[in-house]
């Protein structure tokens, strides 16, 4: 989501960028967070994909073929398709999809995730999540059209062999024109939960198992998009993008309870957005979060176990980042993994994890 200055708000407060379903997001930018210049370490991008302004690139995910080739897949909201890049070079390889409601078609694709050879794409204006199988993008199933109103992001975890739990953020508004948030009593519907069962390569069953969201002033999710979880530590991080109440990432348990904790608001000067997790089997690791500035996106890193702040970095070009995706396993070019970040609605930047680790004194491997 992008922010816009709203004249009707006192002191020219920033508002967050949910828009009327079916209409394009605002083109206005968030205020630049130049204060980070002295505190964020510079980490150069390893590559930038070709810029395609018409696409309105939003979120990214990666997939590795059995032969070891890495695909970087991005959602293009304005052209209603997926753009596939080479994950090691950034070269565009192909495009898939078109506008429509049928399987294999999209309407405002937004969040995206990969699990094995399954690709999950959130469609805001089709009000659903579409499941495709890689590498040929063959349709597998459609999920959530009966419950979702304005979905944006998703997170998946395996709960049993052949079974996944899927959490989808649903950032519907009381009034889209004025960006009026629903009353607190309705914010218990901010995250929808599904159980997906697969058999023989097919989506064998879908169960809608409920929704959650805190309804207190302190823990409510007013404008939401990015979500990620950590099963080992019973933790969800969910981006609260409404800067009118203080943008941050709220900490929930996996069963949907607010822990009365959020990441420090003072770290997020523009808008909290993407989130990803670097993990080790012993429970250690790092959370990577983004602050969506129009100057340069600021990436904040926190300790996985305690959520303590570890440092921040920026690239040389990547700005206004929506989605991020951490490829922790090695690729041909990135032996210690790579962080992909959407750039300014027009492309994707890649950061070698070795460069991030060197700049912030992080580990490059679990051992």
PyMOL commands that set and color helices and strands:
alter all, ss='L'
color gray80, all
select helices_A, chain A and resi 10-12+34-38+53-55+184-189+231-233+265-267+353-360
alter helices_A, ss='H'
color red, helices_A
select strands_A, chain A and resi 4-5+14-15+41-42+47-48+57-64+70-76+81-86+92-96+109-115+118-123+128-133+138-143+151-160+163-170+191-199+202-212+224-230+235-240+248-252+258-262+272-279+285-291+298-303+309-314+324-327+338-343+347-352
alter strands_A, ss='S'
color yellow, strands_A
deselect
rebuild
show_as cartoon
